[in-house]
Amino acid sequence: MSIKQIEPVTPPAPFEAYGHIVSPLSSEDGGGYMITFPDLPGCISDGETLEEVLANGRDAFDSWMAAQVDMGRQIPAPTHYDEEGKPVKFVQRLPRSLHASLQARAKAEGVSINTLVLALIAEGLGRRAAAAQNSPAKRAA
């Protein structure tokens, strides 16, 4: 059996441009976190920690992009870019104490504050989506 070598590609937009959802995994599913990309069907990974799931997510993203190009498939544009293809900017003022906490945690995890905040927001959205999916009203529908 031979293994096909797929060349890396330069995606149309960077990893950070594509929306991704980081969700906690239950202990039955092995714990840790899962990362999915709503714009990239089938692009998924997991990891024990937030730092690991983001690193594994980058690897999955790169592999997914290369596989799409190798198969001659179209790569979707990220949905949260504006009409001109530029990233959408989000600015938020923080109390100094919250900024200091974020800065300390980002340093401990070896990531930038922006990466940490993005992961925390994605995790929160993932938890909210999972809770909504498992709500009694949703199950009854």
N, C-alpha and C positions, 0 to 999 in steps of 0.2 A: 504494500500500500504506500502511495506517495502523498506527501502533504504539499498543498499548493501554497506558495509564498505570495502574500499580497503586500504590495508596496504601500507604505504610508502615504497619506494625501494631506493637502492643506484644506481644511474645511472652509466653507463659504463664510463662516462666522466662528469666533472662538467658543470654547467650552462654556465660558461664563455667559455668553449671549443666549444660550439655549436654556429655557426653563427646565428645572429639574426638581423633583420632589424627593426629599429624604424622609423616610418613615421608619419608626422603630419596628423591629420584628419581635413577635411574641417569643416567649421561651420555648414554646412548642415548635416554632420555626427556627430555633437555634439562637435567638437573641441577636443583638447588634442592630444594624440598620440596613435598609434597602434604598437604593436610588433608582428612580425611573425618570425618563425624559418624555413628556407628553407629545412633543413634536417628532420624536424618533421612535416609531413603533418597534418594540423588541429590544431596545437598548436599555439594559438593566444590569445592576450589579449590587453587591452587598459588602459589608465590612463590619468588623467588631466595634470600631469607634467612628466618630464623625470624621476624623482625619483620614482614616482608612477607607471609609465608604466614598469620600470625595476623591481620593487617589484612585481607587478602583473604578469609580465613575468616569474619571478622565480616560483611563485605559479602555473602558467599554466604549466611550464616546469615540476615541481615536479608531478603535477596531471597527465599530459600526460604520463610521464614515468611509474607511478604506474598503470595507466589504461592499458598501453601496456603489462606490465608484467602480470596483472590480466587476460587479454584476451589471453595470451600465444603467443603474437606477438613479432617479432624480433625488437630490438631497433637499429636503424641505428647508425653507428659511425659518429662522426662529420667529415665533409669533409675537414676542414682546419687543421686537425692534420697531422703530417707527417707519413711516412710509419711505424715508430716505435711506433706510438700512443702518441707521445709527442706533446705538444702545439707548435705552430709555434711562434717564438719570433720576435717581431717587435721593432726596436730601432730607435729613431729619436731624433736628436739634436734640441733644441729649443732656441730661444733668451730668455734671462732672463726675459724680460718683458712679453712675452707670457706665460712662465712657471708660473710667478707670478699671471697672470690673471687666468690661469687654476686652480692653487692652491687655489685662493680665491673663485672661483666659486664652486669647489669641496667641500671646507669646508662649504660654505653656503648651499649646497644641501645635506651635510652629507654623501658624498661618497668619494672614493679614486680618485686620479687623473686618474689612469688607467681605472676605471669604467666610469668616466666622458668622457674621450677621446674615449673610445669604443662606448659610447652612441652617442657622437657627430659624429663620423665617420659613424656609422650605420644610424643615422638620415640623414646625407648628402647623403649617398648611396641610401637611401629610396627616398629622394626628387629627386635625379637624375633619378632613375628608374621610378618614377611617371611622371616626366617631359618627359622622353623618350616615355613612354607609351601613353602620351597625345599629343605628337608632331604631327603636320599635316602630316608628312611623314609616321608615324606609323599608323595613322588613315586611310590614303589613301590605305595602303597595305591590 
